[in-house]
Amino acid sequence: MDDVILSAWHGGLGDSLQFSTLPEEFHKQQGRDTYILENAPFRNPEIYDLVWGENPYVKGKKSGTRNAGDIPEIPYQEWVAEGKGTGKAISNWELFHGLEPVNTYPKIYYEPEKHEGFDDAFIVDFSSISIGYDKNQLKNIFEDMKREYPDKKFLSVYFKNDLFVEKDVDNVKHNVYDIGFEGYVEIENIFKYCDLMSSAYGVLTLSSGASHLSSALQQYSPDLKSFCVMPEKWYNKHKKMGIFLFDNIQHLTY
């Protein structure tokens, strides 16, 4: 059979993670090798490094015509609306690519290193690209979380490096909401971010690649609590579309 040439349409972390189980399943179920399209978009090269570079079932990059990912041949939303899916985003993509659906969550193959000093902390990432947020609503939810977990610290992350190295990949805006936190943690790179999340008691994010990454990390840190804040209209839209909602994440809506 032909090689798989895989690419997401957009360059975000979550955009790649939604296809992260496909190379392994193509290998196991069909005996096919998977390559990432040579000119596939990535907002930051670290996204490729984590999701695909660490994936032992990805053979590297290859030019050609992509035949996997969110390709026109797969009218994902139409098929979900017709009830042809599994009810789960990750297994939907497996099914719609002609595979037996066996996975429920995104997957990474980098095993995080656990660090001491964060097991009583929530890591907070109040940044998002796809969705704009009401800052006052975020403050209210944040205060509710602090009341629910009075013995935990809430530490916000900030990134040492520019998250948008490839600035012409997508015409997007990176929204960051600083509502006042108990402390801040500098993130050196995406692998250190995985380490930090896996070392923490929990994570509190907006709808972003960080939230989707926390779903994948529970493979290595099953006790990690993950909360994702979403406007209710966007939560309902995602649910209707069958995308980017994972049941190992608790969604807080307003």
N, C-alpha and C positions, 0 to 999 in steps of 0.2 A: 504494500500500500504506500501511497505517497507520504512524504514527511509532513508533519504538522508545522505550519508557519503561523504563529500566534501573535496577536496584538490587540490591545485595548484601543478604543477609539479616542479616549481622553488620557491625559498623562498623569493623573493623580494616583496616590497610593491605593485607595479603595478600588479604583478602576482596574488595577492589575490584580489585586487580591481576589476579586470576584472570579478570576479564572485560574487561581493558584493551584487548584486540585487537578486541573485537566492534564498536564503533562504526565503525571504518574498514572492516571487512569488510561490515557492513550497507550502508554507503555504496557501496562498490565493487561488491558482488555483487548487491544488491537495490535500490539507489538510494533507500534509506530514511534519514531523519534520526533521530539518536539524542538523546534527552534523559535526564537523570538525574531519577529520581523526586523530587519536591519535598521530601518528608519522609524521604528515604533516610537511614539511620543512618551517622554517622561519629563515631568516638571523638575525633577532632580535625579541625577544618575544614581543616587543611593536607593531609589525605589527599585531600579533594575537590580542593583547589587543584592538587595535583601530578598525580593520576591523571586527573581529568576536566577541571579548569579549563585545563590546558595541552593538552588533546586537541583538535585542530582539527576533529575529526569529532563532537564533542559540542556541541550547540546551546544548552546551558544546562540549567536545571531546569524541570520541568513536572509539574503535578498530574495525577492520573488513576490508572489501574490499571496496575501494572507488568506488562510482557509479556516481559521479558528479565532474565537473571540466574539465581540459583538459585530458580527458580519451581516451584510444585508440578507444573506440566505437564511438567517435565523430571525424571524419577526417575533422577538421575545415577548414584547408586551401584548401583541395580538394573541399569541398562543396562551399566555397566562390568562388573558381575559376569556378565552374560550375554554378554560379549565383543563388544558392539556398538560399543565405542569405538575410538580410534586408538592407545591406549597412552600418550598424552601429555595432561596435564591441560588445557593451553590449547587444543589442537586438538580435544579432546573437547568443550569448551564451544562451539566454533565448529560442529562437526558436529551437536551436539544442538540447536542453534538453527537448523538448516536451512541452514547455510552450508557451503561447501566448506572443509575444514580446511587452512589454509595456514601457520599460525604454531605455533611450539613453545614460545616463551618469552613472559612478560608484557612489556608495552611501555609506556614513558613517552615523552612528546614534549618534555620539557624536556631540553635538551642541557647537560650539566654543564660547569662551568668547572674547568679543571685548575689546581691550586695546587702550588707547589714545596715541597719539604721532607717529602713523605710517600711518595716512591717507594721508600723502604726500610722501610716500616712496614706492619704489619697493623693494621687498625682492628677492634677487638674490641667486640662488643655482646652481652654476656651477660645479656640480659633477654628475657623471654618471657611470653606471656599464656596461650596454649593448653595448654602442657605444663609440668609441674613437673620440676625436675632435681635430681640428687644432686650436692651441692656438691663432695664428694670426687672423684667421677668427673670433674667439670669440671676440677678442679685437675690430675688425672692427664693428661687430654687436652691441657690448656694446656701442661703441662711437656713433653709429647711434641712439641707444635708448636714450642716454643722450641728443643728439641734438633734438630728437623728443619730449622729456619731460624735458625741461630745468629747470622747477620749481619743479622737483621731486628729492628726494634723492635715491641713490641706495646702499642698505645695504646688504652685504653678510652674509650668515649664517655659523656658525660653531657649531659643536655638542659636547656637554659636555661629552656624553658617546660614547663608541665605537659602531658604527653602525653594526659591524659584531660580535655580541656576539657568534653566532653559526657559527664558522669559517669553519666548514667542510660541511656546507649545500650545497654550490655551489662553484665550482672552478672559481671564478670571481675576477676581479680587480676593486677596487674603484678608479676611476680617478677623481681628484680634480684639478680645474684650477683656480688659483688665479691670476687675471690679474690686480689687483690694484683697490680697491673699496673705496668709500667715508666713509665707516664705517662697523663695523661688529656687529652681534647680536648673542649671545650665545643661543643655543637651549637646554633646559633642557631635554625634552622628546618629543615624537611624538604628544602628546596632546597640549603641548605648541607651537609646530610648527603649528598645526591647528589654534590655537588662533592667532598666529602672522600673518599667511597668511590672515586670515579673517579680521584682523585689518588693513591691508595694502591697499594702492591704487591698487597695482598690484604685480604680481610675474613674474620673468624672470628665466627660468630654462632650463636645457638640457633635453633630452629625458630620463626620470627617473620616479621613483615612486612619486617624488615631483610634477611633472607635472600632473600626473594622479590624485593625491590627490587634486590639485587645481581645477580640473574639478568637483570633488565631492563636494568641499567646496562651489561652487557657488550656491548650494541648499540653503545655509545659508547666503551667501554674493553675491547676484546676480550682484552687480556692480563691483566685483573683475575682474580686467583685467589680463589675463594670456597669457604669451608668452613663446613658447618653441622653442629652437634653435635645428635644426637638419641638418646634411649633406643631400643634396638633394637626393643622392642615397639611403640613409636610409629612408627618407620620402617616396620616391616612392616605396620602398620595403614594408614598413608598409602599405601603401595605397593598394598595390596589394594583400597583405596578409589579409587585413581587420582587422588589430589589432592596438590598442593603439593610435588611432587618434580620437579626440573628437572635435566637431565643436564649442564648447565654449572655445576653446584654439586657439590662433593665432600662426601659425607655421612660423618661420623665417628660411629660408633655405639658404645654400651657396653651 
